[in-house]
C-alpha cells in the first residue's frame, strides 16, 4: 500500500513540475487536464504526508522515552500521537 502511495506522491510532484512548464501553460487543454489530476491527487498526498509526519513524530517520542529525564514528556507525546 505504501509503495502505491509513494507512486501517487511522485506523480503529484511530476504534475507540479509540468504545470510550471511554459510549454504546458501554452496548451490550455493539456494544462487543464494536468491541473485536474493534480487537484485530485492533492488531498491524498496531503493526508499521506501528514501520516508520515505523525509516524516520524511517534518514533522520535518513543526514542525520547529511553532517556530517563525525558521519559514522562515522551509518554505524553506517544499517547497523544497514538
C-alpha positions, 0 to 999 in steps of 0.5 A: 500500500505504501509503495502505491502511495509513494507512486501517487506522491511522485506523480503529484510532484511530476504534475507540479513540475509540468504545470510550471512548464511554459510549454504546458501553460501554452496548451490550455487543454493539456494544462487543464487536464494536468491541473485536474489530476493534480487537484485530485491527487492533492488531498491524498498526498496531503493526508499521506504526508501528514501520516508520515509526519505523525509516524516520524513524530511517534518514533522520535517520542518513543526514542525520547522515552529511553532517556530517563529525564525525558521519559514522562514528556515522551509518554505524553507525546506517544499517547497523544500521537497514538 
